[in-house]
Amino acid sequence: MSKREIENLIVTSIEKEVVSAHTQTRYRQPLISFSEVRKIEFDRLKSIVGEHHLMPDDLLPGAQSIVAFFLPFSEEVVRANFRSPYVAREWAMAYVETNNLISHICDILFHALNNFGVEAVSEPPTYSFDKEKLVARWSHRSIAVLAGLGSFGLNKLVITDSGCAGRFGSLLLKARLTPTPRKPKERCLYFYDGSCIKCIKRCPVNALKVNGEFERTVCYKYIMEVDAFFDDLPLTDVCGKCSVGLPCSLQSAVR
C-alpha cells in the first residue's frame, strides 16, 4: 500500500463523514506525514516526557514506520471558541466528533493495511492516560513532532503550518515507507523572538506559565467542569482557549 493511497484514505474518510452528516464539524485540509521509527528519537522522547511513555515495540513489535496526521478545525469553529466567553459549544462538539473521526480513520487504515498483509496498530486519540499523573502513555502530539508535522509552542500544543487548533492521530505499521522530508523550523513566536505570550493570557485558570511550567491538575479540574456544563454531550473534557485567537491558531506564527 503506497503513501498516496494512505493519504487518499484519510482525506476521503473525512469527506464521507462530513457528507453523511456523521459530523457537524468542518475541517481544513488535513496534514499527513510519514516517518521511520527511530529508536534514538523515542529514547529521547522517553527521557523528556517520562518512563511511562511507550516505545513503538510495546505496541507493535518490529514497527518500522509512523503515519501521523493533523485535522485542523475550520476557521468557523476556531472563531466560535475565541469569541465565546466560555468554551463554545461548537468547540466541545468538535472535540467529541474529531476524536471519533480519528478512531474511524485509524480503523479504516488498519483494515486496509491488513488487506495488503501489513500489520498496523494505533492508540485512541485520547483517554489512554494516567488519571493521577495526567500523562498519556502515547503522546500523539509528540509523535507528530517526531514525524515532522510541527513543533511545540509555549502553550504545550504542537504548532503546524496549519496552526495548532485541531486534533492529532497516529498509526504504527510494520512496513517501510519513504519518510516525508522534514523542514525543522520554529513556529512559536515566543520561542522565535520572545514577542508573544497570548496563549498564556488566554488560559482562563492561569495553568500555563511563561517559564514553561504547566499546572496539569488546575487545567484538568477546569476541563472537568466544562464536561459537567455540557452534560448533554459525551465526555467533553476540553477547553482550547490556549489555541484560539493567536497568531498560531490557523498557521505557523513564524513566516
Buried (B, 14 or more C-beta within 10 A) or exposed (E): BEBEEBBEBBBEBBEEBBEEEEBEBBBBEBBBBBBBBEEEBBEEBBEEBEEEBBBBEEBBEEBBBBBBBBBBBBBEBBBBBBEBEEBBBBBBBBBBBBBBBBBBBBEBBBEBBEEEEBBBBBBBBBEEBEEEEEBBBBBBBBBBBBBBBBBBBBBBBBBBBBBBBBBBBBBBBBBEBEBBEEEEEBBBBBBBEEEBBBBBEBBBBEBBEEEEEBBEEEBBEBBEEBBEBBEEBEBBBBBBBBBBBBBBBBBBBBE
